[in-house]
Amino acid sequence: MNILLIGSGGREHAIAWALSKSPLLTKLYAAPGNAGMRSVADLVSLDVTSHSDVIAFCKEKDISFVVVGPEAPLVSGLVDDLEAAGIKAFGPSKAAAQLEGSKAFTKGVCDDADIPTAGYGRFDTKEAALAYISKQGAPIVVKADGLAAGKGVVVAMSEAEAKEAVEACFDGEFGSAGAEVVIEEFLEGEEASFFVLSDGTNVLPLATAQDHKRAFDGDTGPNTGGMGAYSPAPVMNATIVQQTMDKIIKPTVATMAARGTPFKGVLFAGLMITKDGPKLIEYNTRFGDPECQVLIMRLQADLLPLLLATADNSLDQVSAQWSDDVAMTVVMAANGYPGSYAKGTEIRNLDAATADEDVKIFHAGTKADGDKILANGGRVLNVTARGSSVRESRDKAYAAVEKVDWPEGFCRSDIGWREIAREGK
């Protein structure tokens, strides 16, 4: 079958790599893709914000299935428009994608389904938000309601920091995403990520991961889209996973179906593991980035039938198998990220960096210039490795990072630090 993959990040490169191994695949196209995806897909210069252009391309190339990677096309209703044109697609409808598109929407679902989450207030005026912070005190969490590329959340340890975050939202730093804010109780615990597939009725648990959002070592600096991750996350033991399924995932899927907006796609729960059990921080309605990269490195099943079963309401007929290995990814970002950064710098020695068969580099913000690979974004490379432990996967990943010749980039040196400390080696 011919497949179109929407997206250009490290997540999409990982998905493309997995899809390319499926015996069901005839031809894979990626729009717009990146330099690393050229070896597994034909890159297409397609304006994915124009749904009519995407549909026309699908008809021209006899596309049987569209896999939507990023959140923005989902929230804009691309899946709805594809299905209306008779083209099968993986991902939630516009209505169901509001679980990521609006934090206030998700809080409403939590209220309806009695899902454990942080206490909150939602505000569409700066004055009311500032008054709430004065009343609640700090620490407290300020979130832009809409999509902000992973940068619209401030964990404020002081009232002054919280109020500054509110001012930034209402002053337009995040555009329309900050027109409304959600202000949440600060939760004590350890964060983890849990992924499932849902076809609107059935739920297939996938795997766990732990992300590192802060830009710099020691979990310092501004929030980013993610500077590294590893899977599985041992903090998500069998008991915590079962609690998450019973108290968070299944009630969400049931509530969305009861509302007439069944959720079909990948549901990514960002969790805080507290002394009282898991609590929902937020939902994403697509694979995480960089969490997808480590999940794909551990997945032993053919990804394509899983995605097709999600779209076909037949998840109860498939299963996913996982390696017991640990996978880790280290993000190499352009100097200055998540602030301003230069584009167009050359990256060398990538072949030598992937000489180990347990190492894969998934490209994110890259483009090709002849035989050269150039940086073309903030998060640029995902250096990903498999090993028998967090320490072994970390050592392999950082050994590969050392071989990449890119003076204009940086990475954190402590991805996986919590679990390394727990391993005690």
Sine and cosine of phi, psi and omega as CSV:
sin_phi,cos_phi,sin_psi,cos_psi,sin_omega,cos_omega
0.00,0.00,0.50,-0.86,0.06,-1.00
-1.00,-0.01,0.74,-0.67,-0.09,-1.00
-0.79,-0.61,0.65,-0.76,0.13,-0.99
-0.93,-0.36,0.81,-0.58,0.06,-1.00
-0.96,-0.29,0.82,-0.58,0.00,-1.00
-1.00,-0.09,0.81,-0.59,0.09,-1.00
0.68,-0.73,0.17,-0.99,-0.09,-1.00
-0.60,-0.80,0.16,0.99,-0.10,-0.99
-0.99,-0.13,-0.11,-0.99,0.05,-1.00
-0.89,0.45,-0.57,0.82,0.07,-1.00
-0.85,0.52,-0.73,0.68,-0.05,-1.00
-0.94,0.35,-0.57,0.82,0.07,-1.00
-0.89,0.46,-0.67,0.74,0.03,-1.00
-0.89,0.45,-0.69,0.73,0.03,-1.00
-0.90,0.44,-0.69,0.73,0.00,-1.00
-0.88,0.47,-0.67,0.74,0.02,-1.00
-0.87,0.49,-0.68,0.73,0.02,-1.00
-0.93,0.37,-0.70,0.71,-0.01,-1.00
-0.89,0.45,-0.57,0.82,-0.07,-1.00
-0.90,0.43,-0.32,0.95,-0.01,-1.00
-1.00,0.00,-0.08,1.00,-0.06,-1.00
-0.98,0.20,0.74,-0.67,0.08,-1.00
-0.93,0.37,-0.22,0.98,0.02,-1.00
-0.98,0.18,-0.25,0.97,-0.10,-0.99
-0.99,0.12,0.73,-0.68,0.16,-0.99
-0.99,-0.17,-0.79,0.61,-0.04,-1.00
-0.57,-0.82,0.71,-0.70,0.02,-1.00
-0.90,-0.44,0.80,-0.61,0.11,-0.99
-0.92,-0.40,0.53,-0.85,0.06,-1.00
-0.76,-0.65,0.75,-0.66,-0.02,-1.00
-0.79,-0.62,0.89,-0.45,-0.07,1.00
-1.00,0.04,-0.20,0.98,-0.01,-1.00
0.96,0.28,-0.13,-0.99,0.07,-1.00
-0.53,-0.85,0.02,-1.00,-0.13,-0.99
-0.88,0.48,-0.57,0.82,-0.04,-1.00
-0.95,0.31,-0.37,0.93,-0.07,-1.00
-0.99,0.11,-0.11,0.99,-0.06,-1.00
-0.88,0.47,-0.46,0.89,-0.06,-1.00
-0.98,0.21,-0.24,0.97,-0.05,-1.00
-0.82,-0.57,-0.13,0.99,-0.06,-1.00
-0.50,-0.87,0.42,-0.91,0.17,-0.99
-1.00,0.09,0.84,-0.55,-0.01,-1.00
-0.99,0.15,0.67,-0.75,-0.09,-1.00
-0.85,-0.53,0.80,-0.60,0.08,-1.00
-0.99,0.12,1.00,-0.02,-0.13,-0.99
-0.73,-0.69,0.74,-0.67,0.06,-1.00
-0.98,0.20,0.99,-0.16,-0.10,-0.99
-0.96,0.27,-0.17,0.98,0.11,-0.99
-0.98,0.22,-0.27,0.96,0.08,-1.00
-1.00,-0.09,0.99,-0.16,-0.05,-1.00
-0.89,0.45,-0.54,0.84,0.01,-1.00
-0.92,0.39,-0.58,0.81,0.05,-1.00
-0.92,0.40,-0.65,0.76,0.02,-1.00
-0.89,0.45,-0.69,0.72,0.01,-1.00
-0.89,0.45,-0.68,0.73,0.00,-1.00
-0.89,0.47,-0.66,0.75,0.03,-1.00
-0.89,0.45,-0.69,0.72,0.00,-1.00
-0.86,0.51,-0.65,0.76,0.00,-1.00
-0.94,0.33,-0.61,0.79,-0.01,-1.00
-0.91,0.42,-0.63,0.77,-0.09,-1.00
-0.99,-0.17,0.14,0.99,0.02,-1.00
0.82,0.57,0.77,0.64,0.00,-1.00
-0.97,0.25,0.82,-0.57,0.00,-1.00
-1.00,0.00,-0.39,0.92,-0.16,-0.99
-0.43,-0.90,0.73,-0.69,0.05,-1.00
-0.91,-0.42,0.78,-0.62,0.06,-1.00
-0.95,-0.32,0.88,-0.48,-0.04,-1.00
-0.99,-0.13,0.89,-0.46,-0.05,-1.00
-0.99,0.11,-0.85,0.53,-0.12,-0.99
-0.99,0.14,0.22,-0.98,-0.06,-1.00
-0.97,0.22,-0.58,0.82,-0.12,-0.99
-0.86,0.51,-0.73,0.69,0.04,-1.00
-0.89,0.45,-0.51,0.86,0.03,-1.00
-0.93,0.38,-0.74,0.68,-0.02,-1.00
-0.91,0.41,-0.46,0.89,0.00,-1.00
-0.99,0.11,-0.09,1.00,0.09,-1.00
1.00,-0.03,0.41,0.91,-0.02,-1.00
-0.88,0.47,-0.66,0.76,-0.01,-1.00
-0.89,0.46,-0.66,0.75,0.03,-1.00
-0.85,0.53,-0.72,0.69,-0.07,-1.00
-0.94,0.34,-0.60,0.80,0.06,-1.00
-0.90,0.44,-0.73,0.69,-0.03,-1.00
-0.92,0.40,-0.56,0.83,0.06,-1.00
-0.90,0.44,-0.45,0.89,0.03,-1.00
-1.00,-0.01,0.12,0.99,0.04,-1.00
0.99,0.14,0.36,0.93,-0.03,-1.00
-0.93,-0.37,0.85,-0.53,-0.03,-1.00
-0.94,0.35,0.64,-0.77,-0.05,-1.00
-0.60,-0.80,0.49,-0.87,0.09,-1.00
-0.98,-0.19,0.84,-0.54,0.03,-1.00
0.63,-0.78,0.33,-0.94,-0.03,-1.00
-0.97,0.24,0.32,-0.95,0.13,-0.99
-0.92,0.39,0.21,-0.98,0.05,-1.00
-0.85,0.53,-0.66,0.75,-0.02,-1.00
-0.91,0.41,-0.69,0.73,-0.02,-1.00
-0.96,0.29,-0.48,0.87,0.01,-1.00
-0.93,0.36,-0.15,0.99,0.09,-1.00
-0.89,0.45,-0.28,0.96,0.12,-0.99
-0.85,0.52,-0.46,0.89,0.14,-0.99
-0.97,-0.25,-0.56,0.83,-0.09,-1.00
-0.93,0.37,-0.37,0.93,-0.01,-1.00
-0.59,-0.81,0.90,-0.43,0.03,-1.00
-0.92,0.40,-0.52,0.85,0.05,-1.00
-0.92,0.40,-0.62,0.78,0.07,-1.00
-0.86,0.51,-0.73,0.69,-0.01,-1.00
-0.89,0.46,-0.64,0.77,0.03,-1.00
-0.89,0.46,-0.57,0.82,0.06,-1.00
-0.91,0.42,-0.64,0.77,0.08,-1.00
-0.89,0.45,-0.67,0.74,0.04,-1.00
-0.87,0.50,-0.66,0.75,0.03,-1.00
-0.89,0.45,-0.71,0.70,-0.04,-1.00
-0.91,0.42,-0.61,0.80,-0.11,-0.99
-0.99,-0.17,0.05,1.00,-0.01,-1.00
0.84,0.55,0.73,0.69,-0.01,-1.00
-1.00,0.04,0.75,-0.66,0.01,-1.00
-0.91,0.41,0.84,-0.54,-0.03,-1.00
-0.42,-0.91,0.10,-1.00,0.00,-1.00
-0.95,0.32,0.57,-0.82,0.17,-0.99
-0.88,0.47,0.48,-0.88,-0.15,-0.99
-0.42,-0.91,0.21,-0.98,0.23,-0.97
-0.67,-0.74,0.50,-0.87,0.03,-1.00
-0.84,-0.54,0.65,-0.76,-0.18,-0.98
-0.61,-0.79,0.65,-0.76,0.08,-1.00
-0.91,-0.42,0.17,0.99,0.14,-0.99
-0.75,-0.66,0.58,-0.82,-0.01,-1.00
-0.90,0.44,-0.64,0.77,-0.08,-1.00
-0.89,0.45,-0.69,0.72,0.00,-1.00
-0.91,0.41,-0.62,0.78,0.01,-1.00
-0.91,0.41,-0.68,0.73,0.01,-1.00
-0.91,0.42,-0.62,0.79,0.03,-1.00
-0.90,0.43,-0.62,0.78,0.01,-1.00
-0.90,0.45,-0.66,0.75,0.02,-1.00
-0.90,0.44,-0.67,0.74,0.03,-1.00
-0.87,0.49,-0.59,0.80,-0.01,-1.00
-0.97,0.26,-0.65,0.76,-0.10,-0.99
-0.99,0.11,-0.54,0.84,-0.07,-1.00
0.99,0.16,-0.16,-0.99,-0.04,-1.00
-0.78,-0.62,0.34,-0.94,0.07,1.00
-0.94,0.33,0.44,-0.90,-0.06,-1.00
-0.38,-0.92,0.37,-0.93,-0.09,-1.00
-0.90,-0.45,0.77,-0.63,0.01,-1.00
-0.92,-0.38,0.80,-0.61,-0.04,-1.00
-0.78,-0.62,0.77,-0.63,0.24,-0.97
-0.90,0.44,0.69,-0.73,-0.12,-0.99
-0.91,0.42,-0.61,0.79,-0.13,-0.99
-0.99,-0.12,-0.26,-0.96,-0.03,-1.00
-0.96,0.27,0.81,-0.59,-0.03,-1.00
-0.70,-0.72,0.48,0.88,0.08,-1.00
0.82,0.58,0.61,0.79,0.06,-1.00
0.98,0.20,0.08,1.00,-0.11,-0.99
-0.91,-0.41,0.11,0.99,-0.09,-1.00
-1.00,-0.09,0.35,0.94,-0.04,-1.00
-0.85,-0.53,0.77,-0.64,0.07,-1.00
-0.83,-0.56,0.87,-0.50,0.13,-0.99
-1.00,0.00,0.99,-0.17,-0.16,-0.99
-1.00,-0.05,0.83,-0.55,0.00,-1.00
-1.00,-0.01,-0.09,1.00,0.07,-1.00
-0.66,-0.75,0.38,-0.93,0.05,-1.00
-0.88,0.47,-0.61,0.80,-0.02,-1.00
-0.88,0.47,-0.67,0.74,0.01,-1.00
-0.91,0.41,-0.65,0.76,0.01,-1.00
-0.90,0.44,-0.69,0.72,-0.02,-1.00
-0.93,0.38,-0.56,0.83,0.07,-1.00
-0.89,0.45,-0.63,0.77,0.03,-1.00
-0.90,0.43,-0.65,0.76,0.05,-1.00
-0.89,0.46,-0.71,0.71,0.03,-1.00
-0.85,0.53,-0.68,0.74,-0.02,-1.00
-0.89,0.46,-0.68,0.74,0.00,-1.00
-0.88,0.47,-0.77,0.64,-0.09,-1.00
-0.98,0.20,-0.23,0.97,0.09,-1.00
-1.00,0.01,0.04,1.00,0.15,-0.99
0.99,-0.10,0.23,0.97,-0.03,-1.00
-0.87,0.50,-0.53,0.85,-0.02,-1.00
-0.93,-0.35,0.34,0.94,0.01,-1.00
0.88,0.48,-0.60,-0.80,-0.03,-1.00
-0.91,0.42,-0.34,0.94,0.01,-1.00
-0.88,0.47,-0.45,0.89,-0.04,-1.00
-0.99,-0.16,0.23,0.97,0.00,-1.00
-0.93,0.37,-0.38,0.92,0.12,-0.99
-0.73,-0.68,0.55,-0.84,0.03,-1.00
-0.82,-0.57,0.50,-0.87,0.16,-0.99
-0.92,-0.40,0.79,-0.61,0.00,-1.00
-0.91,-0.42,0.83,-0.56,-0.18,-0.98
-0.88,-0.48,0.43,-0.90,0.20,-0.98
-0.84,0.54,0.62,-0.78,0.08,-1.00
-0.98,0.18,0.83,-0.55,-0.02,-1.00
-0.98,-0.18,0.70,-0.71,0.06,-1.00
-1.00,-0.01,0.72,-0.69,0.05,-1.00
0.45,-0.89,-0.37,-0.93,-0.01,-1.00
-0.85,-0.52,0.72,-0.70,-0.03,-1.00
-0.99,0.15,0.54,-0.84,0.10,-1.00
-0.47,-0.88,0.29,-0.96,-0.02,-1.00
-0.87,-0.50,0.64,-0.77,0.00,-1.00
-0.73,-0.68,0.72,-0.69,-0.11,-0.99
-0.86,-0.51,0.68,-0.73,0.12,-0.99
-0.68,-0.74,0.36,-0.93,0.23,-0.97
-0.98,-0.22,0.61,-0.79,0.06,-1.00
-0.72,-0.69,0.71,-0.70,0.08,-1.00
-0.98,-0.20,0.27,0.96,-0.03,-1.00
0.98,-0.22,-0.43,0.90,0.02,-1.00
-0.78,-0.62,-0.83,0.56,-0.02,-1.00
-1.00,0.06,0.49,-0.87,0.01,-1.00
-0.79,-0.61,0.77,-0.64,0.06,-1.00
-0.91,-0.42,0.95,-0.33,0.06,-1.00
-0.89,0.46,0.64,-0.77,0.05,-1.00
-0.96,-0.27,-1.00,-0.08,-0.10,-1.00
-0.46,-0.89,0.06,-1.00,-0.02,-1.00
-0.92,-0.39,0.33,-0.94,0.04,-1.00
-0.40,-0.91,0.23,-0.97,0.11,-0.99
-0.74,-0.67,0.79,-0.61,-0.08,-1.00
-0.98,-0.20,0.28,-0.96,0.07,-1.00
-0.79,-0.62,0.98,-0.20,-0.14,-0.99
-0.99,0.15,-0.57,0.82,-0.10,-1.00
-0.95,0.33,0.48,-0.88,-0.13,-0.99
-0.94,0.33,-0.52,0.85,-0.21,-0.98
-0.83,-0.56,0.23,-0.97,-0.02,-1.00
-0.80,0.60,0.48,-0.88,0.01,-1.00
0.96,0.27,0.29,0.96,-0.05,-1.00
0.82,0.57,0.74,0.67,0.06,-1.00
-0.91,-0.41,0.20,-0.98,0.02,-1.00
1.00,0.05,-0.03,-1.00,-0.07,-1.00
-0.95,0.31,0.37,-0.93,0.13,-0.99
-0.91,0.41,0.56,-0.83,0.04,-1.00
-0.79,-0.62,-0.09,-1.00,0.13,-0.99
-0.96,0.29,-0.14,0.99,-0.01,-1.00
0.77,-0.64,0.82,-0.57,-0.05,-1.00
-0.96,-0.27,0.04,1.00,0.03,-1.00
0.32,-0.95,0.26,-0.97,-0.02,-1.00
-0.32,-0.95,0.29,-0.96,0.16,-0.99
-0.60,-0.80,0.39,-0.92,-0.01,-1.00
-0.56,-0.83,0.63,-0.77,-0.03,1.00
-0.97,0.23,0.19,-0.98,0.07,-1.00
-0.98,-0.20,0.97,-0.26,-0.08,-1.00
-0.86,0.52,-0.39,0.92,0.04,-1.00
-0.89,0.46,-0.41,0.91,0.07,-1.00
-1.00,0.02,0.96,0.28,0.02,-1.00
-0.97,0.26,0.02,-1.00,-0.10,-0.99
-0.87,0.50,-0.60,0.80,0.01,-1.00
-0.91,0.42,-0.71,0.71,-0.01,-1.00
-0.91,0.41,-0.63,0.78,0.03,-1.00
-0.88,0.47,-0.70,0.71,-0.01,-1.00
-0.90,0.43,-0.66,0.75,0.06,-1.00
-0.88,0.47,-0.64,0.76,0.01,-1.00
-0.90,0.44,-0.68,0.73,0.04,-1.00
-0.89,0.45,-0.73,0.68,-0.12,-0.99
-0.96,0.26,-0.60,0.80,-0.14,-0.99
-0.98,-0.20,-0.31,0.95,-0.10,-0.99
-0.84,-0.54,-0.86,0.51,-0.14,-0.99
-0.93,0.36,-0.84,0.54,-0.07,-1.00
-0.88,0.48,-0.68,0.73,0.06,-1.00
-0.89,0.46,-0.56,0.83,0.03,-1.00
-0.91,0.42,-0.75,0.66,-0.02,-1.00
-0.88,0.47,-0.67,0.74,0.01,-1.00
-0.91,0.41,-0.65,0.76,-0.01,-1.00
-0.92,0.39,-0.67,0.74,0.03,-1.00
-0.89,0.45,-0.64,0.77,0.04,-1.00
-0.91,0.42,-0.67,0.74,-0.01,-1.00
-0.90,0.43,-0.49,0.87,0.03,-1.00
-0.98,0.22,-0.14,0.99,-0.05,-1.00
1.00,0.08,0.25,0.97,0.03,-1.00
-0.78,-0.62,0.91,0.42,-0.07,-1.00
-0.84,0.54,0.62,-0.79,-0.03,-1.00
-1.00,-0.05,0.86,-0.51,0.04,-1.00
-0.82,-0.58,0.89,-0.45,-0.02,-1.00
0.51,-0.86,-0.38,-0.92,0.06,-1.00
-0.99,-0.14,0.77,-0.64,0.03,-1.00
-0.95,-0.32,0.87,-0.49,-0.09,-1.00
-0.93,-0.37,0.95,-0.32,-0.02,-1.00
-0.99,-0.10,0.88,-0.47,0.18,-0.98
-1.00,0.07,0.86,-0.51,-0.16,-0.99
-0.87,-0.49,0.46,-0.89,0.25,-0.97
-0.92,-0.40,0.85,-0.53,0.02,-1.00
-1.00,0.02,0.98,-0.21,-0.08,-1.00
-0.98,-0.20,0.08,-1.00,0.05,-1.00
-0.90,0.43,-0.32,0.95,0.02,-1.00
-0.99,-0.15,0.15,0.99,-0.02,-1.00
0.96,-0.27,-0.09,-1.00,-0.05,-1.00
-0.95,0.30,0.65,-0.76,0.12,-0.99
-0.80,-0.60,0.60,-0.80,-0.03,-1.00
-0.98,0.22,0.82,-0.57,0.14,-0.99
-1.00,0.03,-0.76,0.65,0.00,-1.00
-0.26,-0.97,0.29,-0.96,0.14,-0.99
-0.94,-0.34,0.59,-0.80,0.30,-0.96
-0.89,-0.46,0.51,-0.86,-0.11,-0.99
-0.94,-0.34,0.51,0.86,0.02,-1.00
-0.41,-0.91,0.16,-0.99,0.08,-1.00
-0.89,0.45,0.57,-0.82,0.03,-1.00
-0.95,0.32,0.31,-0.95,0.07,-1.00
-0.67,-0.74,0.98,-0.20,0.52,0.86
-0.97,-0.26,0.22,0.98,-0.04,-1.00
-0.90,0.44,-0.57,0.82,-0.01,-1.00
-0.84,0.54,-0.61,0.79,-0.07,-1.00
-0.88,0.47,-0.65,0.76,-0.02,-1.00
-0.98,0.20,-0.52,0.85,0.08,-1.00
-0.90,0.44,-0.71,0.70,-0.03,-1.00
-0.89,0.46,-0.58,0.82,0.01,-1.00
-0.92,0.39,-0.39,0.92,-0.01,-1.00
-0.99,-0.16,-0.26,0.96,-0.08,-1.00
-0.95,0.32,0.81,-0.59,0.01,-1.00
-0.97,-0.24,-0.16,0.99,0.05,-1.00
-1.00,0.04,0.32,-0.95,0.14,-0.99
-0.94,0.34,0.86,-0.52,-0.05,-1.00
-0.91,0.40,-0.62,0.79,-0.14,-0.99
-0.86,0.51,-0.73,0.69,0.04,-1.00
-0.88,0.48,-0.50,0.87,0.04,-1.00
-0.92,0.39,-0.68,0.73,0.00,-1.00
-0.94,0.35,-0.63,0.77,0.03,-1.00
-0.90,0.43,-0.66,0.75,0.02,-1.00
-0.90,0.44,-0.55,0.84,0.06,-1.00
-0.89,0.45,-0.70,0.71,-0.01,-1.00
-0.95,0.32,-0.48,0.88,-0.10,-1.00
-0.99,-0.10,0.16,0.99,-0.01,-1.00
0.86,0.52,0.65,0.76,-0.04,-1.00
-0.72,-0.70,0.57,0.82,-0.01,-1.00
-0.90,0.45,-0.39,0.92,0.01,-1.00
-0.94,0.34,-0.11,0.99,-0.04,-1.00
-0.96,-0.27,0.07,1.00,-0.02,-1.00
-0.77,-0.64,0.23,-0.97,0.06,-1.00
-0.58,-0.82,0.33,-0.94,0.01,-1.00
-0.88,-0.48,0.70,-0.71,0.04,-1.00
-0.92,-0.38,0.61,-0.80,-0.11,-0.99
-0.79,-0.62,0.62,-0.79,0.13,-0.99
-0.94,0.34,0.54,-0.84,0.10,-1.00
-0.97,0.22,-0.15,0.99,0.02,-1.00
-0.90,0.44,0.35,-0.94,0.15,-0.99
-0.99,-0.13,0.67,-0.75,0.10,-0.99
-0.89,-0.46,0.65,-0.76,0.05,-1.00
-0.74,-0.67,0.61,-0.80,0.12,-0.99
-0.82,-0.58,0.67,-0.74,0.05,-1.00
-0.91,-0.42,0.84,-0.54,-0.01,-1.00
-1.00,0.09,0.79,-0.61,0.17,-0.99
-0.98,-0.18,0.86,-0.52,-0.09,-1.00
-0.88,-0.47,0.35,-0.94,0.03,-1.00
-0.95,0.31,0.65,-0.76,0.04,-1.00
-0.79,0.61,0.76,-0.65,-0.02,-1.00
0.96,-0.26,-0.40,0.92,0.02,-1.00
-0.89,0.46,0.64,-0.77,0.14,0.99
-1.00,0.03,0.24,0.97,0.14,-0.99
-1.00,0.05,-0.52,-0.86,-0.02,-1.00
-0.97,0.25,0.54,-0.84,-0.05,-1.00
-0.48,-0.88,0.34,-0.94,0.00,-1.00
-1.00,0.04,0.52,-0.85,0.13,-0.99
-0.93,-0.37,0.32,-0.95,0.12,-0.99
1.00,-0.04,0.04,1.00,0.03,-1.00
-0.98,0.22,0.55,-0.83,-0.10,-0.99
-1.00,0.06,0.63,-0.78,0.05,-1.00
-0.92,-0.39,0.78,-0.62,-0.07,-1.00
-0.84,-0.54,0.24,-0.97,0.17,-0.98
0.94,0.33,0.44,0.90,-0.02,-1.00
-0.93,0.36,-0.56,0.83,0.01,-1.00
-0.90,0.44,-0.69,0.72,0.01,-1.00
-0.90,0.43,-0.55,0.84,-0.03,-1.00
-0.94,0.35,-0.36,0.93,-0.02,-1.00
-0.93,-0.36,0.42,0.91,0.02,-1.00
-0.91,0.42,-0.54,0.84,0.06,-1.00
-0.95,0.31,0.80,-0.60,-0.05,-1.00
-0.91,0.41,-0.28,0.96,0.04,-1.00
-1.00,0.02,0.09,1.00,-0.03,-1.00
-0.90,-0.44,0.71,-0.70,0.07,-1.00
-0.70,-0.72,0.72,-0.70,0.09,-1.00
-0.97,-0.26,0.91,-0.41,0.08,-1.00
-1.00,-0.06,0.83,-0.56,-0.02,-1.00
-0.98,0.20,0.50,-0.87,0.10,-1.00
-0.82,-0.57,-1.00,0.01,-0.02,-1.00
-1.00,0.03,0.96,0.29,0.06,-1.00
-0.77,-0.64,0.37,-0.93,0.17,-0.99
-0.58,-0.81,0.40,-0.92,0.00,-1.00
-1.00,-0.09,0.61,-0.79,0.14,-0.99
-0.74,-0.67,1.00,0.03,-0.16,-0.99
0.91,0.41,-0.82,-0.57,0.03,-1.00
-1.00,0.04,-0.04,1.00,-0.05,-1.00
-1.00,0.00,0.52,-0.85,0.14,-0.99
-0.95,-0.32,0.84,-0.55,-0.04,-1.00
-0.91,-0.42,0.57,-0.82,0.10,-0.99
-0.94,0.33,0.68,-0.74,-0.08,-1.00
-0.62,-0.79,0.47,0.88,-0.01,-1.00
-0.14,-0.99,-0.16,-0.99,0.00,-1.00
-0.99,0.13,-0.88,0.47,0.14,-0.99
-1.00,0.02,0.85,-0.53,-0.26,-0.97
-0.93,-0.37,-0.70,0.71,-0.03,-1.00
-0.74,-0.67,0.49,-0.87,0.11,-0.99
-0.84,-0.54,0.98,-0.17,-0.03,-1.00
-1.00,0.08,0.93,-0.37,-0.24,-0.97
-0.85,-0.52,0.70,-0.71,-0.05,-1.00
-0.64,-0.76,0.45,-0.89,0.08,-1.00
-0.95,-0.32,0.57,-0.82,0.09,-1.00
-0.35,-0.94,0.12,-0.99,-0.05,-1.00
-0.98,0.21,-0.20,0.98,0.00,-1.00
-0.52,-0.86,0.18,-0.98,0.08,-1.00
-0.87,0.50,-0.67,0.74,-0.02,-1.00
-0.88,0.47,-0.71,0.71,-0.03,-1.00
-0.91,0.40,-0.68,0.73,0.02,-1.00
-0.91,0.42,-0.60,0.80,0.04,-1.00
-0.90,0.44,-0.72,0.69,-0.03,-1.00
-0.87,0.48,-0.65,0.76,0.02,-1.00
-0.92,0.40,-0.67,0.75,-0.01,-1.00
-0.90,0.44,-0.72,0.69,-0.04,-1.00
-0.95,0.31,-0.48,0.88,0.11,-0.99
-0.89,0.46,-0.62,0.78,0.05,-1.00
-0.94,0.35,-0.65,0.76,0.04,-1.00
-0.84,0.54,-0.67,0.74,-0.03,-1.00
-0.88,0.47,-0.44,0.90,-0.03,-1.00
-1.00,0.10,-0.32,0.95,0.00,-1.00
-0.96,0.29,0.81,-0.59,-0.02,-1.00
-0.99,-0.13,1.00,-0.08,0.00,-1.00
-0.46,-0.89,0.99,0.14,-0.06,-1.00
-0.86,0.50,-0.39,0.92,-0.06,-1.00
-1.00,0.08,0.12,0.99,-0.01,-1.00
-0.89,-0.46,0.24,-0.97,0.05,-1.00
-0.57,-0.82,0.25,-0.97,0.11,-0.99
-0.49,-0.87,0.30,-0.96,0.16,-0.99
-0.96,0.28,0.54,-0.84,-0.01,-1.00
-0.98,-0.20,0.08,1.00,-0.14,-0.99
-0.80,-0.60,0.47,0.88,0.03,-1.00
-0.88,0.48,0.74,-0.68,-0.03,-1.00
1.00,0.09,0.24,0.97,-0.15,-0.99
-0.88,0.48,-0.58,0.81,-0.02,-1.00
-0.89,0.45,-0.72,0.70,-0.06,-1.00
-0.97,0.25,-0.52,0.86,0.10,-0.99
-0.86,0.51,-0.69,0.73,0.02,-1.00
-0.90,0.43,-0.61,0.79,-0.01,-1.00
-0.95,0.32,-0.55,0.83,0.04,-1.00
-0.91,0.42,-0.44,0.90,0.14,-0.99
0.93,0.37,0.51,0.86,-0.02,-1.00
-0.91,-0.41,0.00,0.00,0.00,0.00
